[in-house]
Structures are given as structure tokens and as C-alpha cells.
Amino acid sequence: MIIGLGAASVAQAESPLQALRQHQQRVEWEDRFDATMESLQAMKSSNPTLSPETANYISVAIDHYSRIVQLGGWGQVSDAGKRPLRIGAKDARVLELRKRLMASGDLEQTAGLSNTFDSYVDAGLRRFQMRHGLIPDGVLGSSTVTALNVPAEVRLRQLETNLIRLRAMSGFLGDRYVMVNIPAAEIEAVENGHVRSRHNAVVGKIDRQTPILNSKIYELNFNPYWTVPVSIIRKDLIPKMKEDPQYLAKNKIRIFDWKGNELSWQQIDWNTEEATKYQFRQEPGEINSLGSVRINFHNQHQVYLHDTPSKSLFGSDYRFHSSGCVRVQNVKELVTWLLQSTTPDWNRARVDDMIRVGEREDVRLKSSIPLYLTYITAWSTADGVIQFRDDIYNRDGLYSAPDDIAGFTARL
């Protein structure tokens, strides 16, 4: 397909009949593209994931997927190792893709069974990608093929497992609360039953999992110090110091004993775990691992929500990189909402000023806000959009061993 060429230039290169076909394809693509974008935006419901009605929506989704399973499920899309496909391509795999998208309802049955990747396939694939937490780029790449090839039986079991979870969370959660859905790597700020804002998150790696818990947010630290946890000293900091003795200086990390006396790196034997006996503190600033603000809540795991200087990770569809804490995209918006809804005299301008000046300040909320770190891998919304996410920590029991799920989800 030729997109963006004038009719005259097309006619010079092609026969009149070919030019007409190209023009019709371009007009059809342009016409469908706007509708596709509007459709994808409409999928972003303002209803919370933990809405009291979500369990009912999942029950409807279970009935739907049960019928899909009874009809034999869906076929596979060929090996993701081949070149990615996008709009305009002609390939035998497009026929497989059409059948797969039709089986799950992402592509209308009337779209036909050709091997051409047209705008209808593009729209259907983007819809599928959005429902599965993938970047909706309309490209049939390896991560999308992996998600497409999860059997219908597995998706049905995910829905059944998460129905139990959501029923357990269907009570009153508070007029205002924050929900972190770990498998979705997403945060919802909820007020009076509606999502005030959604934020991409970066959550714990498979071997350093973000805990599942209920707590309350009680304090914000602007321009915070970062005290390195013992687990990170052992797993990361000691090995990095062996490779580069200037690592602490480059990252503005100072060493203290527990009486407040500062030490130099030369005073520590880095070939042992002696370093775990000391406090390592990173100074506030642009490279601070907590970014501009830390959000504290009561827990025994020494985890918290925070900003990050590594913002490029938020643009990935695989966001499981932290050591257990939760990094927040557009943290200023969340912080402003937390303060405005609980603590007088705070607004976005004051938040921006506090961060710009760079001075340390701790702000205790006048009233704490409930926080739920949850594990929901499948849910549905009022308009029938059924969402799935990878069972990143293998808590759904759908895979035989952690290695299976690690291999299934790894998309780095």
C-alpha cells in the first residue's frame, strides 16, 4: 500500500487500474485510522479495576470464553522469529492472524480471510494489543505473537482465578484510594468510584517481587535521600564496587556507620559482605534513584512508591525491573492529587516549586489514603472489553515452574 502519494505520482508509476486501487486503499485506510484511534481511546474506562461490578463483568467474560473453548479455541500464529508484519504487508501469516483475531472478537467476521494486512487487521491487532497490555503499534512482532498464542483454555482459567480475587476485594475500599496492579504494572488513583488518573509503573523483577498488601499512604518525601537496602548492597552495590571503585562517587553515595560517622570506600573489604554492616546513602539530585519524591506507606518489606530518573522504562510493555518498590510515571500528578485531597494549601504549582528548588522536605498527610498492591491478571469492563496480563510471578498456577513463566514473559 502506498500512503501519502498524490494521485498523479502514483499514476506515473502504475497503470490507471493500479492507481485507482491504491487510491481506494489509501482513502479506506485514512478513514479507518481515525475511527481506530477513537475506538482504542474508548477502551480506557474510567471505572476502577477493583470496582464492585468488575466481578460481574468477569462472570460474563467467563461465559464468553467458555463458549470459545467449547468451539475448539483458536489457532496459532506462526513463529515470531520471522520478520514483523504491519499494515500493507501480504503474507500467509496474515490469514492466521485474521482467524485468531476473529476467534477472540478483536476482528469482525465480515473482515474476510485474505493474506493482506489491511486497516481492518491493523485496528483489530491494536485492539488486541491494548487488551493485553502491549504497546498498540499495530505491528505483529514477537511479544504480540507470544500473547496471541496463549491458548483459550489458559485465558479462561485466568478469568476464573481472578474472579475469586476480585470478589475478595469487592467491598468498600474508601472514597479515595490508590491501587497498584502488579501484573499490569499500572497505578490507579480512584476518587468517588472513578479513576482520577492512571499511571504506568515499574514494579519488581521476578526474583525481587513487589509484595501484595493493603496499607495506607501517610507521608511524602520531597527530594529524598535514598538509603540503599541491605539486599541491594549485597546483590548490586558490592559487585559494582568490585568492577569500578569509583561507582559510589559517580552516583553520589556516601557511607556511614550507625553512629553517623562517615567512612571512605577504602575502609571496607569489598571481597566480603562487610559492606552490609554500614549505611549507604545517596544524596538528593537528578541521579537519585528515588527521583524527586518518595511516597511512604506502612509495610514490613521496606518498599514504597517513588519517582525515578530512568523514565524511558515507562514506555516499554515489559516493566518489571525494580527491586520491589514501585516507580511511578508522571508522579507529580499523583502527588498533587494525594496532597490536594488530604492536606490544605497544596496544589500543582507548589509541588513543582518544591521539586525545582530541590530542598528536602517531608510532608505528612493530614489524613492517610488507602493503598492496595494487588495481583490481577484478568478483568473485564462494563463495555465488555476483556483485559489480560502476563502472570509474571506465576501466582495463577497456570505454568509448571517459574522458568516456564520467565521464558513466557521475557521480552527484554
C-alpha positions in Angstrom: 0.0 0.0 0.0 1.2 3.5 -0.9 0.2 6.1 1.7 0.8 9.8 1.3 1.5 9.9 -2.5 -0.6 12.1 -4.8 -2.7 10.5 -7.5 -0.6 11.9 -10.3 2.7 10.4 -9.0 1.0 7.1 -8.4 -0.4 7.1 -11.9 3.0 7.7 -13.4 4.4 4.6 -11.7 1.4 2.4 -12.1 -1.4 1.6 -14.5 -4.7 3.5 -14.2 -6.3 0.5 -12.6 -3.5 0.0 -10.1 -3.6 3.7 -9.3 -7.3 3.5 -8.6 -6.8 0.6 -6.3 -4.0 2.4 -4.5 -6.2 5.5 -4.1 -9.1 3.4 -2.8 -6.8 1.7 -0.3 -5.4 5.0 0.9 -8.8 6.6 1.4 -10.1 3.5 3.2 -7.0 3.4 5.5 -7.3 7.1 6.3 -11.0 6.8 7.0 -10.5 3.8 9.3 -7.4 5.2 11.1 -9.3 8.0 12.9 -12.0 5.5 13.9 -9.4 3.1 15.2 -7.8 5.7 17.4 -11.1 6.7 18.8 -12.0 3.1 19.5 -8.7 2.5 21.3 -9.2 5.6 23.5 -12.7 4.4 24.3 -11.2 1.2 25.8 -9.7 3.2 28.6 -12.5 3.0 31.0 -12.9 5.4 33.9 -14.2 2.5 36.1 -11.7 1.2 38.6 -10.3 -2.3 38.2 -11.5 -3.0 41.7 -15.0 -1.7 41.0 -17.7 -3.7 42.9 -19.2 -4.5 39.4 -15.9 -5.9 38.0 -16.7 -9.4 39.4 -20.0 -9.4 37.5 -18.2 -8.3 34.3 -15.7 -11.2 34.7 -18.6 -13.7 35.1 -19.9 -12.6 31.7 -16.4 -12.9 30.2 -16.1 -16.4 31.6 -19.3 -17.4 29.8 -17.9 -15.9 26.6 -14.6 -17.7 26.9 -16.2 -20.9 27.9 -18.0 -20.9 24.5 -14.8 -20.2 22.7 -13.1 -23.2 24.4 -16.1 -25.4 23.6 -15.8 -24.4 20.0 -12.2 -25.5 19.9 -10.4 -22.4 21.0 -8.2 -20.6 18.4 -5.3 -21.5 16.2 -1.7 -20.4 16.5 0.1 -17.6 14.6 3.3 -18.8 13.1 6.8 -18.4 14.7 7.6 -14.9 15.9 11.2 -15.3 14.7 10.2 -14.2 11.3 10.1 -10.5 10.3 7.4 -8.4 11.9 4.3 -7.6 9.9 2.5 -4.3 9.6 -0.2 -2.6 7.6 0.4 -3.0 3.8 2.1 -6.4 4.1 1.0 -9.5 2.2 1.9 -12.8 3.9 0.4 -16.2 4.6 0.7 -15.4 8.4 -1.9 -12.6 7.9 -4.5 -15.2 7.2 -3.6 -17.0 10.5 -3.8 -13.6 12.3 -7.2 -12.8 10.9 -8.6 -16.1 12.1 -7.0 -15.7 15.5 -8.4 -12.1 15.9 -11.8 -13.2 14.8 -11.9 -16.0 17.3 -11.4 -13.6 20.2 -13.7 -10.9 18.8 -11.0 -8.4 18.0 -11.7 -8.6 14.3 -15.2 -8.7 12.8 -16.1 -11.9 10.9 -17.1 -9.8 7.9 -13.5 -8.6 7.5 -12.7 -11.5 5.2 -9.9 -14.1 5.0 -7.2 -12.7 2.8 -3.5 -12.6 3.3 -3.4 -8.8 3.1 -2.6 -6.8 6.3 -5.2 -4.1 5.7 -6.6 -1.4 8.0 -9.2 -3.8 9.5 -6.4 -6.1 10.6 -4.4 -3.2 11.9 -7.4 -2.0 14.0 -8.1 -5.5 15.3 -4.5 -6.1 16.2 -4.2 -2.8 18.0 -7.3 -3.6 20.0 -5.8 -7.0 20.9 -2.5 -5.4 21.9 -4.2 -2.8 24.2 -6.3 -5.5 25.9 -3.1 -7.4 26.7 -1.0 -4.5 28.0 1.1 -4.3 24.8 2.1 -1.2 23.0 -0.7 -0.8 20.5 1.5 -0.2 17.5 -0.3 -2.5 15.0 2.9 -4.5 14.4 2.9 -8.3 14.6 6.2 -8.8 16.5 7.5 -11.4 18.8 5.8 -10.2 22.0 2.4 -9.9 20.3 2.7 -13.4 18.7 3.5 -14.8 22.2 0.3 -13.3 23.6 -1.8 -14.4 20.6 -0.6 -18.0 21.1 -1.7 -18.3 24.7 -4.4 -21.0 24.5 -8.1 -20.1 25.1 -8.1 -22.6 27.9 -5.4 -20.7 29.8 -7.2 -17.4 29.3 -10.4 -19.0 30.7 -8.5 -20.2 33.8 -7.1 -16.8 34.3 -10.6 -15.3 34.3 -11.8 -17.9 36.8 -8.8 -17.4 39.1 -9.2 -13.6 39.1 -12.9 -13.8 39.7 -12.0 -15.2 43.2 -9.5 -12.4 43.8 -11.9 -9.6 42.7 -14.7 -11.0 44.8 -12.4 -10.8 47.8 -11.7 -7.1 47.0 -15.3 -6.1 46.2 -16.1 -4.4 49.5 -15.8 -0.7 50.2 -12.2 0.4 49.6 -12.6 4.1 50.6 -13.8 7.3 49.0 -10.2 7.8 47.8 -7.6 5.2 47.3 -4.6 4.2 45.2 -4.4 0.7 43.6 -1.3 -0.8 42.1 -1.9 -3.7 39.8 1.4 -5.5 39.7 1.0 -7.7 36.6 -0.3 -4.7 34.7 2.4 -2.5 36.1 -0.2 0.2 36.4 -1.5 2.5 39.1 -5.0 3.9 39.5 -5.8 6.9 41.7 -9.5 6.5 42.5 -11.9 9.1 43.8 -15.6 8.5 44.5 -15.8 5.4 42.3 -14.0 6.8 39.3 -10.4 6.7 38.2 -8.9 10.2 38.6 -5.7 9.2 36.9 -3.8 6.2 35.6 0.0 5.8 35.7 2.3 3.3 34.2 4.5 1.8 36.8 7.8 -0.2 37.0 7.4 -3.0 39.6 9.6 -5.8 41.0 11.6 -8.2 39.0 10.6 -11.9 39.0 13.4 -12.6 41.6 12.6 -9.4 43.6 8.9 -9.3 43.7 6.7 -6.3 44.7 4.7 -7.6 47.7 0.9 -8.0 47.7 -0.6 -6.0 50.6 -3.1 -3.4 51.9 -1.8 -0.3 53.6 -2.1 3.5 53.9 -0.1 6.3 52.4 0.8 8.7 55.2 3.8 10.7 54.1 5.7 12.2 51.1 9.4 13.0 51.0 10.4 15.7 48.5 13.9 15.5 47.1 14.7 12.5 49.3 17.9 10.7 50.3 18.0 7.1 49.3 19.2 4.7 51.9 20.3 1.6 50.0 18.6 -1.6 51.3 20.8 -4.4 52.5 19.6 -6.7 49.7 20.7 -4.2 47.1 24.1 -3.7 48.9 24.6 -7.4 48.7 23.3 -8.1 45.2 24.2 -5.0 43.3 26.4 -2.5 45.1 29.2 -4.9 46.2 29.6 -6.4 42.7 29.6 -2.9 41.1 32.3 -1.7 43.5 34.5 -4.7 42.6 34.2 -3.6 38.9 34.6 0.1 39.5 35.8 1.5 42.8 34.6 5.0 41.7 31.0 3.7 41.5 29.9 5.3 44.8 31.5 8.7 44.0 29.9 8.7 40.5 26.5 8.1 42.0 26.9 10.5 44.9 26.5 7.7 47.5 28.1 8.2 50.9 29.0 5.6 53.6 28.1 6.0 57.3 28.3 3.8 60.3 25.3 3.5 62.5 26.7 6.3 64.8 26.6 8.8 61.9 30.4 8.7 61.2 31.3 8.9 57.5 33.7 6.3 56.0 35.6 6.2 52.8 35.2 3.2 50.4 38.9 2.2 51.0 38.0 1.3 54.7 35.7 -1.6 53.5 36.8 -5.0 52.3 34.7 -5.4 49.1 35.7 -9.1 48.8 33.4 -9.9 51.8 29.9 -8.8 52.9 31.4 -6.3 55.3 29.6 -3.5 53.4 26.2 -4.8 54.6 27.1 -3.6 58.1 27.1 0.0 57.0 24.6 2.6 55.8 24.9 3.8 52.2 23.0 7.0 51.4 22.5 8.6 48.1 22.3 12.4 48.0 19.2 14.2 46.6 19.5 15.3 43.0 18.9 14.4 39.4 20.5 10.9 39.6 19.0 9.9 42.9 17.3 6.5 42.5 14.1 7.8 44.1 13.9 10.8 41.7 12.1 13.9 43.1 9.7 12.3 45.6 9.1 9.2 47.6 5.6 8.1 48.8 5.6 6.2 52.1 3.1 3.7 53.3 3.2 1.3 56.3 4.7 -2.1 55.5 7.3 -4.6 56.7 9.0 -5.1 53.3 10.8 -1.7 53.2 9.1 -0.8 49.9 7.5 2.4 48.7 6.3 4.3 45.7 8.7 6.8 44.1 9.8 8.8 41.1 12.8 7.7 39.1 15.4 9.3 36.8 15.1 6.2 34.5 11.8 7.4 32.8 12.4 5.6 29.5 11.3 2.3 31.1 7.7 3.6 31.3 7.4 3.4 27.5 8.0 -0.3 27.4 5.4 -3.0 27.6 7.7 -5.0 29.9 8.0 -3.0 33.1 9.4 -5.5 35.7 12.8 -4.0 36.6 12.7 -2.8 40.2 13.9 -4.4 43.4 10.4 -4.5 44.8 9.5 -0.8 45.1 7.1 0.8 42.6 8.2 3.6 40.3 5.5 6.0 39.2 5.2 7.6 35.8 4.0 11.3 36.0 4.5 11.2 39.7 3.8 14.9 40.1 0.1 14.4 39.1 -0.3 11.6 41.6 1.5 13.6 44.4 -0.7 16.7 43.7 -3.8 14.6 44.0 -2.6 13.0 47.2 -1.9 16.4 48.7 -4.9 18.3 47.4 -7.3 15.7 48.6 -5.9 15.4 52.1 -3.7 18.3 53.0 -4.7 22.1 52.7 -2.7 24.7 50.8 -1.1 22.3 48.3 -1.5 22.5 44.5 0.4 21.6 41.4 2.3 24.9 41.4 3.6 24.3 44.9 4.6 20.7 44.1 6.5 21.9 41.0 8.3 24.6 43.1 9.2 22.2 45.8 10.8 19.8 43.2 12.5 22.6 41.3 14.1 24.2 44.3 15.5 20.8 45.3 15.3 21.2 49.1 14.5 18.3 51.3 11.0 18.4 52.9 8.8 15.7 54.4 5.1 16.3 54.3 2.8 14.1 56.4 -0.7 13.8 55.0 -3.4 15.2 57.3 -5.5 12.0 56.5 -3.9 8.9 55.2 -5.1 7.3 51.9 -5.7 3.6 51.5 -3.2 1.7 49.2 -3.8 -1.7 47.6 -0.9 -3.6 46.0 -2.9 -6.2 44.1 -2.3 -9.0 41.6 -4.9 -9.0 38.9 -4.1 -10.7 35.6 -7.5 -10.7 34.0 -10.6 -8.5 34.3 -13.4 -7.0 32.3 -15.2 -3.7 32.0 -18.8 -2.6 31.6 -18.4 -2.3 27.8 -17.2 -5.9 27.5 -13.5 -5.2 27.0 -11.7 -8.2 28.5 -8.2 -7.5 29.7 -5.3 -9.9 30.2 -1.8 -9.5 31.6 1.1 -11.9 31.9 1.2 -14.0 35.1 4.6 -12.5 35.8 5.1 -14.0 39.3 3.4 -17.4 38.4 0.7 -16.8 41.0 -2.2 -18.0 38.8 -0.8 -21.6 38.8 -1.0 -21.8 35.1 2.6 -22.9 34.5 4.5 -25.8 35.9 7.6 -24.0 37.0 8.9 -20.4 37.4 11.3 -20.9 34.4 8.2 -21.5 32.2 6.6 -18.2 33.1 10.0 -16.4 33.0 10.5 -17.7 29.4 7.0 -16.8 28.5 7.1 -13.2 29.7 10.7 -12.2 29.0 10.6 -9.5 26.3 13.7 -7.6 27.0 
